[in-house]
Amino acid sequence: MKLSVPIVISLILIFCSSSVFAQNAMKETSKECPKNMVNIPAGNFKAGRADKPKEMFIDAFCIDRFETTQSAYKKVMDHNPSHFPDPFQPVEKVTWFEATDYCKAVGKRLPTEWEWEKAAKAGTETNFYWGNIPDGDYAWFVENSNRKTQRIGQKEPNNFDLYDMTGNVWEWTSSNHDEANKKVLRGSSWYNGPSVMGSAYRNKSKPEVRGSGFGFRCAK
């Protein structure tokens, strides 16, 4: 059976449109990330506590594999405000404004709190991204931190190959807290215990506050 010219043209157009749609879909579900950043694919995840989950859709984005170190921060911002000086430990005692400025300076941004939570959970629905029992193999917290921050990347990563998403330092996000004039921090720190280490736990602070447990990582 011979196809007429208009039918052939229509089939070609349909095929081309389908290919473009598929390419666009691929672009929307994943991102090419710079070195030392991880692609977090687009899709739904269950935000919040396991007993009160809320289905959310998050677009694809990139996030730093590690917390921002003191050496990286000093190289860009020309100073190191940290209380525990060590080039390979996370920078701390940074305000939300300073964290935002650093991310902008390197062509990135702070993650939203929901981007951060999706990245931290990495497909899990347990209290912590490794299970429901606190585990020093995955996080620096009050019981094993020796009362200070520790060098990045020493603990086991999560399923997205992200390090220190729990413990070491609280991480600033771009999100406003429900409480006026405060920003959301995520992830717990070296001085905290298990009660605030869950992937869904929300901390808050005024953006101008400095803390020896306040750091960040960037997104893109």
Secondary structure by P-SEA (a helix, b strand, c coil): ccccaaaaaaaaaaaaaaaaaaaaaaaaaccccccccccccbbbbbcccccbbbbbbbcccccccccccaaaaaaccccccccccccccccccccaaaaaaaaaaacbbbbcaaaaaaaaacccccccccccccccccccccccccccccccccccccccccccccccbbbbcccccccccbbbbcccccccccccccccbbbbbccccccccccccccc
